[in-house]
């Protein structure tokens, strides 16, 4: 078995492996390497395990390095999922050893693997994050019938309120305007708009941007990533003062309808922290929730990393960020956000 670093020569083999592996996601595609490197400057190491010219495992890894937070290994930063995919335990451990070698050279203390499915190795895991999935079995009408009555009522309410949902890649500026404002209100620095533009450029056929409009004003917007099997709800935001018109419910339903029409097997409503308000919101969409087996390769410490907004020690910083003028948050946010994968 050989462990190689992805080059343009092996790119078709990488993409073919992702396409045929059930545990791989759209976020394992090699295009994310270009997206993240070009928009954040972090270095990606895409590792391939090869046996007789055949790919038997992959491990996309980024070294997320900033002066404020040091250097961390993450697979995959800034998106829903990542981690390694391997045919068996031997391949998994070989890829893991190669990743540890890279991480040590970069001065990392640990690597975080954002697995959708568990690894076979006995590495530390956490169930702090959960995902919620909706089955599209039976088509859109059947999905609608499985929604909680409150959700169905709000979808109808949006229509009565004159909310119109539109879809198009040209709505990215409106999405970013609402998304960046929403994150400021939550006390979270926002990534640069260039990141989302890079996603649109790298995955034009898999990206969908929706906006909910009422009387000429955009009330909410979302950006999803879709492959042949799954529609991933990744980034979404709304104007708080417009929630009474139910634009989010209308927008989500339009995305679900289109995913059903496209033949997707399921809708992934995205990861959230267990028992959070986002998690509670998703429970009403008729989905099934399960813990995400995020895994850690710990190099020089005994505990898993705690760089997340739920950590109480960041409460003051979050509170202060919420008070920043929106324009200031959009300037100061990206340099900080690139260190918060």
Buried (B, 14 or more C-beta within 10 A) or exposed (E): EEBBEBEEEBEEBBBEBBEEBEBBBBBBBBBBBEBBBBBBEBBBBBBBBBEEEEBBBBBBBBBBBBEEBEBBBBBBBBBBBBBBBBBEEBBBBBBBEBBBEBBEEBEBBBBBBBBBEBBEBEBEBBEBBBBBBBBBEEEBEEBBEBBEEEBBEBBEBBBEBEBBBBBEBEBBEBBBBBBBBBBBBEBBBBBBBEBBBBBBBBBEEBBBBBBBBBEEEBBBBBBBBBBEEBBBBBBBBBBEEBBEBBBBBBBBBBBBBBBBEEEBBBBBBBBBBEEEEBBEBBEBBBBEBEBBBBBBBBBEEEEBBEBEEEEEEBEEEEEEBEEBEEEEBBEBBBBBBBBBB
